[in-house]
Amino acid sequence: MAEAHSPAKAEEPWTLQQLISIVSGFIGSILSLNAYSQLREASKQREAIARVSTKPKVSSSSLGSYKNARIVQQLGGSLLDAEAESPLFSLGPVPACTAASNLNSPGRHFTIITTAALPWRTGTAVNPLLRALCLAERGKPVILYLPFLEAEEDQACVFAKDVRFETPEEQEVTVREWCEERAKVDLHKVDLKFRWYPAKYVVSLGSIFPTGDCTKSILDTDPKDVLILEEPEHLCWFHYGQRWPNLFRHVIGIVHTNYSDYMNIVNSSSSWVAGRMPVELKEASVFTASTIVCSAYCDVNIKLSDTIMPLPNEVTCNVHGVRSDFLQIGDRSHVQREGAARAYYLGKALYPKGWRELLDLIVAAGSDLAGIKVDGYGSGPDGESIRLEAASLPENGALLNMNPGIDHADETIHGYGVLVNPSTTDVLCTVSVEALAMGKHLVLARHVSNRFFEQFKDRCHFFEIGDADSFVKAFQAALAAGDPTPLPPEQRRILTWDAATDRLFESAEVRVLSGRYQRPSEAAASRLAYQMHFDMFKDGSVLADVVRQISSPGCRF
């Protein structure tokens, strides 16, 4: 059984050595921000000349199976980990993970808090729900906290016109039906509870935020063992309640979104300041805020890919799987529909979501792709503009036929053999994973966001960003592979939620090499980050009111 969570100890006065380490930590953060800015600029320049580095990330062979483990060492109050290229060979054998971070041990209880809920079919509504279902099917008790939009105008922003909910209980019926009908899980046979917290949709950020202190939604009688914060930076930007590591034995943040890029895509027109803020300042602000809250509130931060900014105590690992129905579709043989194209792309109809790149590549390829048709599926703000541009493509090249967006598992999609996805704005593209599960061949940009797919060498065909010749070769190779065929068993399992949960358990481990701290959140710099953030956003803070008005004018938090 998991050990009972002991009450938080009283804060000890900081020693001179700790204060020096804190100052050093802040200097390091400034240098890290500068390095990150330089890295971002270099990346943009490389993409501008249509080239990205293909060199794989090198990890120390001495780590062996521990390449995703959290290696924590206290050096004068600072933390060092395996991804910092520290000389691990001189530190002796790697110790066992701490009891609190051993998620495989019997009796562990999981609490998951996420930032979206069905019927809004966004990644942070679907993936945390599937994670909770997988854990529950493994026999782990789970409580899943979902946001409830109290204002009708907020629900109108994310739900269909005829879908509104008066109470969380009404919305929970929809969530439960989806679990039974789409995820094929009998909720009567698993230990999964749903809880709700009040939330607000912020138009300027295109996201849902809690309207109060989420810690108050946790019942005194609830076990406080393992906490998973889906999008920790998002959940904690405006948080002013208790510190999560003081409530739970082990706190894991799973970072879904590259907010540095996302902030430049969403509409900032509702905020006068945000709409006029330079891109560099937006990126620096998001980087600083995210770094502070991820340090303050999480023991481990798991990034789905390295498109996401550097974060404290980070591990890069895809801890998502795909719904079983996609794998079941892939297990069957399919033939192309009569009159349909052999290739397709599916995504929200926004130019930055891959449509701009797809149109430009088709034009640049010219007659090299003559006679090839691509069926596009997508609805959204740029839908009509994309359709008109597709209709005006030169007839001597590939043609793009636009259709309204549909569910990726729809029978219409089954017969396509090739998914063409040139997008590089996703952290890890769900559409690509789902297409792979359905046995299709993929045409993908060689980009850090697609590194997960490099292990499927016989299924994924890569092209260099912006290089039309490379795109043509990858596209033709994918088309030559023929109709979709089932994945080999070993590749199929990689895409399952069961395998994703194994990766989550491994990535969440903390291994202490030296020092008295047993978790990263105990470090002085992490505690200071919490105190700074709490003082900034506590009730009555003038600075907090200014920040809230800039990012979400008219909203009460």
C-alpha positions as CSV (number, residue, x, y, z in Angstrom):
1,M,0.0,0.0,0.0
2,A,1.1,3.6,-0.6
3,E,2.3,5.3,2.4
4,A,0.1,7.9,4.0
5,H,1.0,11.4,3.0
6,S,2.6,13.2,5.9
7,P,1.7,16.8,6.7
8,A,4.0,19.4,5.2
9,K,6.9,20.3,7.5
10,A,7.4,23.8,8.7
11,E,9.7,25.8,6.5
12,E,13.3,26.0,7.8
13,P,15.3,29.2,7.6
14,W,17.5,29.3,4.6
15,T,21.2,29.1,5.1
16,L,23.7,31.4,3.5
17,Q,24.7,28.5,1.2
18,Q,21.1,28.0,0.1
19,L,20.6,31.7,-0.5
20,I,23.7,31.8,-2.7
21,S,22.4,28.8,-4.6
22,I,19.0,30.5,-5.1
23,V,20.7,33.6,-6.5
24,S,22.8,31.3,-8.8
25,G,19.6,29.6,-9.9
26,F,18.0,32.9,-10.9
27,I,21.2,33.8,-12.8
28,G,21.0,30.4,-14.5
29,S,17.4,31.0,-15.4
30,I,18.3,34.3,-17.1
31,L,21.1,32.6,-19.0
32,S,18.7,29.7,-19.9
33,L,16.2,32.2,-21.2
34,N,18.9,33.8,-23.4
35,A,20.0,30.4,-24.6
36,Y,16.4,29.4,-25.3
37,S,15.9,32.6,-27.3
38,Q,19.0,32.0,-29.3
39,L,17.9,28.4,-29.9
40,R,14.5,29.5,-31.1
41,E,16.0,32.1,-33.5
42,A,18.5,29.6,-34.9
43,S,15.6,27.1,-35.4
44,K,13.6,29.7,-37.3
45,Q,16.6,30.6,-39.5
46,R,17.1,26.9,-40.3
47,E,13.5,26.5,-41.3
48,A,13.6,29.7,-43.4
49,I,16.3,28.1,-45.5
50,A,14.4,24.8,-45.6
51,R,16.8,22.7,-43.6
52,V,16.8,21.2,-40.1
53,S,19.4,19.1,-38.4
54,T,18.8,15.3,-38.5
55,K,21.3,14.5,-35.9
56,P,19.6,12.4,-33.2
57,K,19.9,13.3,-29.5
58,V,22.8,11.5,-27.9
59,S,22.3,10.0,-24.5
60,S,24.9,8.4,-22.2
61,S,25.2,4.7,-22.7
62,S,25.9,4.4,-19.0
63,L,22.2,5.2,-18.3
64,G,20.9,2.1,-20.1
65,S,17.2,1.7,-19.4
66,Y,17.3,4.8,-17.2
67,K,17.4,7.3,-20.1
68,N,14.0,8.7,-19.2
69,A,14.5,8.5,-15.4
70,R,14.8,11.6,-13.2
71,I,18.4,11.6,-12.0
72,V,18.4,14.1,-9.1
73,Q,21.5,15.3,-7.3
74,Q,21.8,18.1,-4.8
75,L,24.8,20.3,-5.3
76,G,24.7,23.2,-2.9
77,G,20.9,23.4,-3.2
78,S,20.8,23.1,-7.0
79,L,19.4,20.1,-8.9
80,L,21.2,18.3,-11.6
81,D,19.7,15.6,-13.9
82,A,20.6,13.2,-16.6
83,E,19.6,15.5,-19.4
84,A,22.1,18.1,-18.2
85,E,25.0,16.0,-19.6
86,S,26.5,15.6,-16.2
87,P,29.4,13.2,-15.8
88,L,27.3,10.3,-14.5
89,F,30.1,7.8,-15.0
90,S,31.8,9.3,-11.9
91,L,28.8,9.2,-9.7
92,G,28.6,5.5,-9.1
93,P,25.7,3.0,-9.6
94,V,22.3,4.5,-10.3
95,P,20.1,3.9,-7.2
96,A,16.6,2.7,-7.1
97,C,13.8,5.2,-7.5
98,T,12.2,6.7,-4.5
99,A,9.2,5.0,-3.0
100,A,7.0,8.0,-3.8
101,S,7.9,8.0,-7.5
102,N,7.5,4.2,-7.9
103,L,4.2,4.2,-9.6
104,N,4.3,0.4,-10.2
105,S,4.1,-0.4,-6.5
106,P,0.8,-1.8,-5.4
107,G,-1.9,0.4,-3.8
108,R,-1.1,3.7,-5.6
109,H,-3.9,6.1,-6.1
110,F,-4.0,8.6,-9.0
111,T,-5.6,12.0,-9.2
112,I,-5.6,13.7,-12.6
113,I,-6.6,17.3,-13.2
114,T,-7.0,18.5,-16.8
115,T,-8.0,21.7,-18.7
116,A,-10.7,20.5,-21.0
117,A,-13.7,18.1,-21.1
118,L,-15.9,16.4,-23.7
119,P,-17.8,17.1,-25.8
120,W,-15.0,19.6,-26.7
121,R,-12.9,17.2,-28.8
122,T,-9.5,18.7,-28.0
123,G,-6.4,16.8,-27.0
124,T,-6.5,17.8,-23.3
125,A,-10.1,16.6,-23.1
126,V,-9.5,13.2,-24.8
127,N,-6.0,12.1,-23.8
128,P,-6.3,12.6,-20.0
129,L,-9.6,10.8,-20.1
130,L,-8.0,7.9,-21.9
131,R,-5.1,7.9,-19.5
132,A,-7.5,7.7,-16.6
133,L,-9.4,4.8,-18.2
134,C,-6.2,2.9,-18.8
135,L,-5.0,3.4,-15.2
136,A,-8.4,2.3,-13.9
137,E,-8.4,-0.8,-16.1
138,R,-5.0,-1.7,-14.6
139,G,-6.7,-1.7,-11.2
140,K,-5.5,1.7,-10.1
141,P,-8.1,3.9,-8.3
142,V,-8.4,7.2,-10.2
143,I,-10.2,10.5,-9.6
144,L,-10.4,12.7,-12.8
145,Y,-11.0,16.4,-12.3
146,L,-12.6,18.2,-15.3
147,P,-13.5,21.9,-15.9
148,F,-17.1,23.0,-16.0
149,L,-17.8,26.2,-17.9
150,E,-20.4,28.0,-15.8
151,A,-21.2,30.8,-18.3
152,E,-23.4,29.9,-21.3
153,E,-21.3,32.2,-23.5
154,D,-18.2,30.2,-22.6
155,Q,-19.8,26.9,-23.5
156,A,-20.8,28.5,-26.9
157,C,-17.1,29.0,-27.6
158,V,-16.2,25.3,-27.5
159,F,-19.5,23.3,-27.9
160,A,-21.8,22.8,-30.8
161,K,-24.8,25.2,-31.1
162,D,-27.3,22.8,-29.7
163,V,-25.1,21.5,-26.8
164,R,-25.3,23.3,-23.5
165,F,-25.1,22.0,-19.9
166,E,-26.8,23.5,-16.8
167,T,-24.8,21.4,-14.4
168,P,-21.6,19.3,-14.2
169,E,-23.8,16.3,-13.7
170,E,-25.4,16.8,-17.1
171,Q,-22.0,17.1,-18.8
172,E,-20.8,14.0,-17.0
173,V,-23.5,12.0,-18.7
174,T,-21.9,12.9,-22.1
175,V,-18.4,12.0,-20.8
176,R,-19.6,8.6,-19.5
177,E,-21.4,7.8,-22.7
178,W,-18.2,8.5,-24.7
179,C,-16.3,6.2,-22.4
180,E,-18.8,3.4,-22.9
181,E,-19.4,3.9,-26.7
182,R,-16.1,5.1,-28.1
183,A,-13.5,3.9,-25.6
184,K,-15.3,0.6,-25.0
185,V,-14.8,0.7,-21.2
186,D,-17.5,-0.5,-18.8
187,L,-17.3,2.2,-16.0
188,H,-19.2,-0.1,-13.6
189,K,-16.1,-2.4,-13.6
190,V,-13.4,0.2,-12.9
191,D,-12.6,2.5,-10.0
192,L,-12.9,5.8,-11.8
193,K,-14.6,8.9,-10.3
194,F,-15.3,12.1,-12.0
195,R,-15.1,15.5,-10.2
196,W,-15.6,19.0,-11.6
197,Y,-14.1,22.4,-10.9
198,P,-15.5,25.8,-12.0
199,A,-13.8,27.3,-15.0
200,K,-13.8,30.1,-17.5
201,Y,-13.0,30.1,-21.3
202,V,-10.4,32.9,-22.1
203,V,-10.9,33.9,-25.7
204,S,-7.5,35.7,-25.9
205,L,-5.7,32.5,-25.1
206,G,-8.2,30.0,-26.6
207,S,-8.1,28.0,-23.4
208,I,-10.0,27.1,-20.3
209,F,-8.7,28.3,-16.9
210,P,-9.9,27.5,-13.3
211,T,-11.9,30.4,-11.8
212,G,-10.8,29.6,-8.3
213,D,-8.4,27.5,-6.2
214,C,-8.5,23.9,-7.5
215,T,-7.1,22.6,-4.3
216,K,-10.4,23.4,-2.6
217,S,-12.1,20.9,-4.9
218,I,-10.0,18.1,-3.4
219,L,-12.0,16.4,-0.6
220,D,-10.4,15.8,2.8
221,T,-11.3,12.2,2.5
222,D,-9.6,11.7,-0.9
223,P,-6.3,9.9,-1.0
224,K,-3.5,12.3,-1.8
225,D,-0.9,10.1,-3.4
226,V,0.0,10.6,-7.1
227,L,-1.1,13.8,-8.8
228,I,-1.0,14.3,-12.6
229,L,-1.4,17.9,-13.8
230,E,-2.3,17.8,-17.5
231,E,-0.8,21.1,-18.7
232,P,0.8,22.2,-15.4
233,E,1.8,25.6,-16.7
234,H,-1.7,26.2,-17.9
235,L,-3.3,25.1,-14.7
236,C,-1.0,27.0,-12.4
237,W,-0.4,30.3,-14.1
238,F,-3.2,31.9,-12.1
239,H,-3.1,29.4,-9.2
240,Y,-3.1,31.0,-5.7
241,G,-4.0,28.1,-3.5
242,Q,-2.0,25.4,-1.6
243,R,1.1,24.1,-3.1
244,W,0.5,20.8,-4.9
245,P,3.6,19.0,-3.6
246,N,2.5,19.8,0.0
247,L,-0.8,17.9,-0.7
248,F,0.4,14.9,-2.8
249,R,3.4,12.5,-2.4
250,H,4.4,12.8,-6.1
251,V,3.4,15.5,-8.6
252,I,3.8,14.9,-12.3
253,G,3.2,17.6,-14.9
254,I,2.5,16.5,-18.5
255,V,3.1,19.4,-20.9
256,H,0.9,19.2,-24.0
257,T,1.3,22.5,-25.7
258,N,4.1,24.7,-27.0
259,Y,2.7,27.9,-25.7
260,S,5.6,30.0,-27.2
261,D,4.2,29.1,-30.6
262,Y,0.6,28.8,-29.5
263,M,0.4,32.4,-28.2
264,N,1.3,33.7,-31.6
265,I,-1.5,31.7,-33.3
266,V,-4.5,32.4,-31.0
267,N,-6.5,35.6,-31.2
268,S,-5.2,38.3,-28.9
269,S,-7.6,41.0,-30.1
270,S,-9.6,40.9,-26.9
271,S,-6.5,42.1,-25.0
272,W,-5.2,45.5,-26.0
273,V,-1.8,44.9,-24.5
274,A,-1.4,41.2,-25.7
275,G,-2.5,42.2,-29.2
276,R,0.4,44.7,-29.4
277,M,3.0,42.8,-27.5
278,P,6.1,41.9,-29.7
279,V,6.5,38.2,-30.4
280,E,9.8,38.0,-28.6
281,L,8.3,39.5,-25.4
282,K,5.4,37.0,-25.6
283,E,7.8,34.1,-25.8
284,A,10.0,35.4,-23.0
285,S,6.9,36.0,-20.8
286,V,5.5,32.6,-21.4
287,F,8.9,31.0,-20.8
288,T,9.4,32.8,-17.5
289,A,5.9,32.1,-16.2
290,S,6.0,28.5,-17.2
291,T,9.4,27.9,-15.7
292,I,8.4,29.4,-12.4
293,V,5.1,27.4,-12.0
294,C,6.6,24.1,-13.3
295,S,9.4,24.4,-10.7
296,A,7.0,25.5,-7.9
297,Y,4.3,22.8,-8.4
298,C,5.8,19.7,-10.0
299,D,8.4,17.1,-9.1
300,V,8.7,15.9,-12.7
301,N,7.7,17.7,-16.0
302,I,7.1,15.4,-18.9
303,K,7.3,17.0,-22.4
304,L,5.7,15.0,-25.3
305,S,8.4,16.3,-27.6
306,D,11.3,18.7,-27.6
307,T,9.3,21.4,-29.4
308,I,8.3,22.5,-26.0
309,M,10.5,25.1,-24.2
310,P,13.1,23.9,-21.6
311,L,11.5,23.2,-18.2
312,P,12.8,22.4,-14.7
313,N,13.1,18.6,-14.0
314,E,12.1,17.7,-17.5
315,V,11.8,14.4,-19.3
316,T,11.0,14.2,-23.0
317,C,8.7,11.2,-23.7
318,N,5.5,10.5,-25.6
319,V,3.2,9.2,-22.8
320,H,0.1,9.2,-25.0
321,G,-1.5,6.3,-26.8
322,V,-4.3,6.0,-29.3
323,R,-7.9,4.8,-28.9
324,S,-8.4,1.1,-29.4
325,D,-10.8,1.7,-32.3
326,F,-8.0,3.1,-34.4
327,L,-5.9,0.0,-33.8
328,Q,-8.8,-2.2,-34.6
329,I,-9.3,-0.4,-37.9
330,G,-5.7,-1.0,-38.6
331,D,-6.1,-4.7,-37.9
332,R,-8.4,-5.1,-40.8
333,S,-7.7,-4.8,-44.5
334,H,-9.2,-1.9,-46.4
335,V,-9.6,-0.9,-50.0
336,Q,-9.7,2.5,-51.5
337,R,-13.1,4.0,-52.1
338,E,-14.1,4.4,-55.7
339,G,-13.4,7.9,-56.8
340,A,-11.4,8.8,-53.7
341,A,-7.8,10.0,-53.7
342,R,-5.1,7.8,-52.4
343,A,-3.8,10.4,-50.0
344,Y,-5.4,12.7,-47.5
345,Y,-4.8,15.3,-44.8
346,L,-7.1,16.0,-41.8
347,G,-6.8,18.9,-39.4
348,K,-8.4,22.0,-38.1
349,A,-8.8,24.5,-40.9
350,L,-6.2,27.0,-39.7
351,Y,-3.3,27.8,-42.0
352,P,-0.6,27.3,-39.3
353,K,-2.0,23.7,-38.7
354,G,-0.2,22.4,-41.8
355,W,-2.5,23.7,-44.6
356,R,-0.2,26.6,-45.5
357,E,2.8,24.2,-45.9
358,L,0.7,21.7,-47.8
359,L,-0.5,24.3,-50.4
360,D,2.9,25.7,-50.8
361,L,4.6,22.3,-51.3
362,I,2.0,21.3,-53.9
363,V,2.7,24.5,-55.8
364,A,6.5,24.1,-55.5
365,A,6.4,20.5,-56.6
366,G,4.5,21.5,-59.8
367,S,4.3,18.8,-62.5
368,D,6.4,16.3,-60.5
369,L,3.2,15.4,-58.7
370,A,0.9,15.6,-61.8
371,G,-2.1,13.4,-61.6
372,I,-2.0,13.0,-57.8
373,K,-5.0,14.0,-55.8
374,V,-5.2,14.7,-52.0
375,D,-8.5,14.8,-50.1
376,G,-8.4,17.4,-47.3
377,Y,-10.8,17.3,-44.3
378,G,-11.0,20.3,-42.0
379,S,-13.4,22.9,-40.5
380,G,-12.4,26.1,-38.9
381,P,-11.8,29.9,-39.3
382,D,-9.6,29.5,-42.4
383,G,-11.8,26.8,-44.0
384,E,-13.3,28.9,-46.8
385,S,-10.0,30.6,-47.7
386,I,-8.2,27.2,-47.8
387,R,-10.9,25.8,-50.1
388,L,-10.7,28.7,-52.5
389,E,-6.9,28.5,-52.6
390,A,-7.1,24.7,-53.2
391,A,-9.5,25.2,-56.0
392,S,-7.1,27.6,-57.7
393,L,-4.1,25.2,-57.7
394,P,-2.4,24.7,-61.1
395,E,-4.0,21.8,-63.0
396,N,-0.6,20.4,-64.1
397,G,0.3,19.5,-60.5
398,A,-1.2,17.7,-57.5
399,L,-4.8,18.7,-56.6
400,L,-6.3,19.3,-53.2
401,N,-10.0,18.6,-52.8
402,M,-11.4,20.2,-49.6
403,N,-14.1,18.6,-47.4
404,P,-15.7,19.5,-44.0
405,G,-13.9,18.1,-41.0
406,I,-14.9,14.6,-39.8
407,D,-13.9,12.2,-37.1
408,H,-10.6,10.5,-38.0
409,A,-12.1,7.1,-37.3
410,D,-14.9,7.7,-39.7
411,E,-15.3,4.9,-42.3
412,T,-14.6,7.5,-45.0
413,I,-11.0,7.5,-43.9
414,H,-10.4,3.8,-43.8
415,G,-9.4,3.2,-47.4
416,Y,-6.7,5.9,-47.7
417,G,-3.2,4.5,-47.8
418,V,-1.3,7.7,-47.2
419,L,-1.6,10.6,-44.8
420,V,0.3,13.8,-45.9
421,N,1.0,15.9,-42.8
422,P,3.5,18.8,-43.3
423,S,2.6,20.5,-40.0
424,T,5.3,21.3,-37.5
425,T,3.2,23.4,-35.0
426,D,2.0,20.4,-33.0
427,V,4.0,19.1,-30.0
428,L,3.1,15.6,-31.1
429,C,0.5,15.3,-33.8
430,T,-2.4,13.1,-32.8
431,V,-3.6,12.7,-36.3
432,S,-0.3,11.2,-37.3
433,V,-0.3,8.7,-34.5
434,E,-3.9,7.7,-35.3
435,A,-3.1,7.3,-39.0
436,L,-0.1,5.1,-38.1
437,A,-2.4,3.0,-35.9
438,M,-4.7,2.5,-38.9
439,G,-1.9,1.0,-40.9
440,K,-1.3,4.0,-43.2
441,H,2.0,5.3,-44.6
442,L,2.9,8.9,-43.5
443,V,4.6,11.7,-45.3
444,L,6.1,13.9,-42.5
445,A,8.4,16.9,-42.2
446,R,11.7,16.0,-40.6
447,H,11.2,18.0,-37.4
448,V,11.7,17.6,-33.7
449,S,7.9,17.2,-33.3
450,N,8.0,14.1,-35.4
451,R,11.0,12.4,-33.8
452,F,8.7,9.8,-32.2
453,F,7.8,8.5,-35.6
454,E,11.4,7.9,-36.7
455,Q,11.2,4.5,-35.1
456,F,8.6,3.4,-37.7
457,K,11.1,3.5,-40.6
458,D,9.1,1.4,-43.0
459,R,5.9,3.4,-42.4
460,C,7.0,7.0,-42.2
461,H,8.6,8.9,-45.1
462,F,10.3,12.1,-44.2
463,F,11.1,15.3,-46.2
464,E,13.2,18.3,-45.4
465,I,11.1,21.4,-44.4
466,G,10.4,23.6,-47.4
467,D,12.3,21.3,-49.9
468,A,9.9,20.5,-52.8
469,D,12.2,17.8,-54.3
470,S,12.5,16.0,-50.9
471,F,8.7,16.2,-50.5
472,V,8.1,14.7,-53.9
473,K,10.4,11.8,-53.2
474,A,8.8,11.1,-49.8
475,F,5.3,11.4,-51.2
476,Q,6.0,9.0,-54.1
477,A,7.6,6.5,-51.8
478,A,4.5,6.5,-49.6
479,L,2.2,6.1,-52.5
480,A,4.3,3.2,-53.9
481,A,3.7,1.3,-50.6
482,G,0.1,0.6,-51.6
483,D,-3.0,0.2,-49.4
484,P,-3.0,0.3,-45.6
485,T,-1.8,-2.9,-43.9
486,P,-1.7,-4.0,-40.2
487,L,1.3,-3.0,-38.1
488,P,3.6,-5.8,-36.8
489,P,2.7,-6.7,-33.2
490,E,5.7,-5.0,-31.7
491,Q,5.0,-1.7,-33.5
492,R,1.3,-1.9,-32.7
493,R,1.9,-2.2,-29.0
494,I,4.0,1.0,-29.0
495,L,0.9,2.9,-29.9
496,T,-1.3,1.5,-27.2
497,W,-2.3,3.3,-24.0
498,D,-0.9,0.3,-22.1
499,A,2.6,1.0,-23.5
500,A,2.1,4.7,-23.0
501,T,1.4,4.1,-19.3
502,D,4.5,2.1,-19.0
503,R,6.5,5.0,-20.4
504,L,4.7,7.3,-18.0
505,F,5.7,5.2,-15.0
506,E,9.3,5.1,-16.2
507,S,9.5,8.8,-16.9
508,A,8.0,9.8,-13.5
509,E,10.8,8.0,-11.5
510,V,13.1,10.1,-9.3
511,R,16.5,8.7,-8.4
512,V,18.4,10.5,-5.7
513,L,22.2,10.4,-6.1
514,S,23.1,12.5,-3.0
515,G,21.8,15.0,-0.5
516,R,18.9,15.0,1.9
517,Y,16.2,15.9,-0.6
518,Q,13.9,13.1,-1.8
519,R,12.0,15.0,-4.4
520,P,12.8,18.0,-6.7
521,S,10.0,20.1,-5.2
522,E,11.8,20.1,-1.8
523,A,14.8,22.2,-3.2
524,A,15.1,25.7,-2.0
525,A,14.8,27.2,-5.5
526,S,11.5,25.3,-6.0
527,R,10.1,26.5,-2.7
528,L,11.1,30.1,-3.5
529,A,9.5,29.8,-6.9
530,Y,6.2,28.9,-5.2
531,Q,6.5,31.7,-2.7
532,M,7.1,34.2,-5.4
533,H,4.1,33.0,-7.5
534,F,1.8,32.7,-4.5
535,D,2.6,36.3,-3.4
536,M,2.0,37.5,-6.9
537,F,-1.4,35.9,-7.4
538,K,-2.9,35.9,-3.9
539,D,-6.1,37.8,-3.3
540,G,-5.7,41.5,-3.3
541,S,-2.4,41.5,-5.3
542,V,-2.4,44.6,-7.6
543,L,0.2,42.8,-9.9
544,A,-2.1,39.8,-10.2
545,D,-5.0,42.0,-11.3
546,V,-2.8,43.6,-13.9
547,V,-1.6,40.3,-15.3
548,R,-5.2,38.9,-15.4
549,Q,-6.5,41.9,-17.2
550,I,-3.7,41.8,-19.8
551,S,-4.2,38.1,-20.6
552,S,-7.9,37.8,-20.0
553,P,-9.8,41.2,-19.8
554,G,-13.2,41.1,-18.2
555,C,-12.6,37.7,-16.5
556,R,-12.8,37.0,-12.8
557,F,-10.3,34.5,-11.4
